[in-house]
Amino acid sequence: MTQQGVRWSAEQVLALAPDAASRKAGGKLGAAGPWSEAGSSDEGTVWGLCKGSGSKPYQTVVDVADVAGPAYKCSCPSRKFPCKHALGLLLLWSGGDSAVPSGKPPGWAEEWIEGRKKRAERKQAEGGSGAGSADPEAARRRAERRAEKVGAGAAELEQRLADLVRGGLAGVEQAGYGLWEETAARMVDAQAGGLAARVRELGAIPSSGPGWPVRLLEECALLHLLDQGWLNRERLPADLAATVRSRIGLPTAPDGPPVRDRWLVLAQYDTADARLTTRRIWLHGADSSRTALLLSYGAAGRAPELALPVGLALEAELSFHPGGGQSRAALGERFAGPVATSLRPPGVPTAQAVARYGEALRDDPWLDSVPVTLDRVIPTPDGDSWQLADADGDTALPLTPVARSRPGLWKLVALSGGGPVRVFGECGHRGFTPLVAWPEGAGEAVRLC
């Protein structure tokens, strides 16, 4: 359940939007004008009727207290999740009792609420009845066949990399992207999705600006290292072998006992390509001090279903995946829905953040970045770029090109006002990407992505 009387802020509501267009459209519906019969219950359900283009208003209901994260139902035809009407209703609710008073849900909302309760009870009663029904011997044979395919693909990729280096990089620009896409397709056939993704990234480097041959050679070396790691995985330490399997693209299951904690939702953002939308949700454990990454996926053009409001905390169990320095985890049993919290992760100076990334590379040489919270830093111009400078020292971290292109940079500058702030983000070889920030002293988290 949510804390009684605690309502989310507009920033936390908009963090649930699947894309910028939904965020904008939902913002327009966050006023009382289009809504009628709006209300909320002590159990954490919000409902209302939203006037649309037709004669019949859209019926919208949201369960904000669900331990699995917010749940939504709307009679509109939108395929987005949540739709603009759900976002608008939550924005209206965040404004207080005057717009969305407490009351008894109408029949159409009550029917949805009761249906969810019955499905949850049925799922709990069924328990793990399907567990263990798979044939372990058949699963072992499938794993062996896939390993053979991946091995053949890695050996073929090694030969292609050797041919590339032997022929020199001068002709790569003329060869075009087709060469890389054909190689990536071969890796997909070999069931090595991680290798395919890295090959496609290689294809984007030629002609990408000054120094591209150096960058291409560096990435080829990392790809060669990954190939060799797979081909010689029996000789690797267990954690490094698990990291190689994950980077190759083989599925891994969480390993070890679950960690129960109050998990602060630090940040949530999506990346998309023609095939898939990937959502990354960063969490921080209040008692364990662990940082965890939840990954969820949606088909191209559709947002993943898992969404957690930034700045709130939920009590839950997480199970971490194997591998050196692994942050990825699976969300297990949830004991309470997201609630307001004053929790903040402890921060470190910029020099220590860089040191953390260096240490992490020993366990995972293919790691692009690590999650880090910087304490008392000031966003400062640096020529045509920006950096985060230590307020109490003489070191600084440059912002990544991605961070400099986002509107979140100006939100960070405004929040700082020339003073120190605490910032959570990703620190890697390209610099630092800020995702959320807090002002000095008290204050809510400000989403930057």
LINVEN-V157369 format. One record per backbone hydrogen bond with DSSP energy under -0.5 kcal/mol. CO is the residue of the C=O (numbers start at 0). NH is the residue of the N-H. If there is no record, write none. Layout:
<<CO,NH> <CO,NH>>
This chain:
<<2,5> <4,6> <8,12> <9,13> <10,14> <12,15> <13,16> <18,22> <19,23> <20,24> <21,25> <22,26> <23,27> <24,28> <25,28> <26,29> <31,34> <33,50> <35,48> <38,46> <39,102> <40,43> <43,63> <43,64> <44,40> <45,61> <46,38> <47,59> <48,35> <48,50> <49,57> <57,49> <57,59> <58,74> <59,47> <60,72> <61,45> <61,63> <62,70> <65,68> <70,62> <72,60> <82,86> <83,87> <84,88> <85,89> <86,90> <87,91> <88,92> <89,93> <90,94> <91,94> <92,95> <95,98> <95,99> <100,39> <105,109> <106,110> <107,111> <108,112> <109,113> <110,114> <111,115> <112,116> <113,117> <114,118> <115,119> <116,120> <117,121> <118,122> <119,123> <120,124> <121,125> <122,126> <125,128> <127,130> <129,132> <133,135> <134,138> <135,139> <136,140> <137,141> <138,142> <139,143> <140,144> <141,145> <142,146> <143,147> <144,148> <145,149> <146,150> <147,151> <148,152> <149,153> <150,154> <151,155> <152,156> <153,157> <154,158> <155,159> <156,160> <157,161> <158,162> <159,163> <160,164> <161,165> <162,166> <163,167> <168,171> <170,174> <171,175> <175,178> <176,180> <177,181> <178,182> <179,183> <180,184> <181,185> <182,186> <183,187> <184,188> <185,189> <186,191> <187,190> <191,195> <192,196> <193,197> <194,198> <195,199> <196,200> <197,201> <198,202> <199,203> <200,203> <201,204> <201,205> <204,207> <208,211> <210,213> <210,214> <211,215> <212,216> <213,217> <214,218> <215,219> <216,220> <217,221> <218,222> <219,223> <220,224> <221,225> <222,226> <223,227> <224,228> <225,229> <226,230> <227,231> <229,232> <231,234> <232,235> <236,240> <237,241> <238,242> <238,323> <239,243> <240,244> <241,245> <242,246> <243,247> <244,248> <244,249> <247,193> <247,194> <252,321> <257,259> <258,317> <260,262> <260,315> <261,263> <261,285> <262,313> <263,265> <263,283> <264,310> <266,281> <268,279> <270,277> <274,299> <275,272> <275,277> <276,297> <277,270> <278,295> <279,268> <280,293> <281,265> <281,266> <282,291> <283,263> <284,288> <289,284> <291,282> <292,328> <293,280> <295,278> <297,276> <298,301> <306,69> <308,311> <310,340> <311,264> <312,338> <313,262> <313,315> <314,334> <314,335> <315,260> <316,331> <317,258> <318,329> <319,254> <322,325> <326,292> <327,320> <329,318> <329,331> <332,316> <338,312> <347,374> <348,352> <349,353> <350,354> <351,355> <352,356> <353,357> <354,358> <355,359> <356,360> <357,361> <358,361> <358,362> <359,362> <359,363> <363,366> <367,428> <369,426> <371,373> <371,424> <372,347> <373,422> <375,390> <376,420> <377,388> <379,386> <381,384> <384,381> <385,398> <386,379> <386,388> <387,396> <388,377> <389,392> <394,389> <396,387> <397,431> <399,403> <400,404> <401,404> <401,405> <402,405> <405,408> <406,409> <406,410> <407,411> <408,412> <409,413> <410,414> <411,415> <412,416> <415,418> <419,439> <420,376> <421,437> <422,373> <423,434> <423,435> <424,371> <425,427> <425,432> <426,369> <427,430> <430,427> <431,399> <431,433> <432,425> <434,447> <434,448> <435,423> <436,445> <437,421> <444,446> <445,436>>
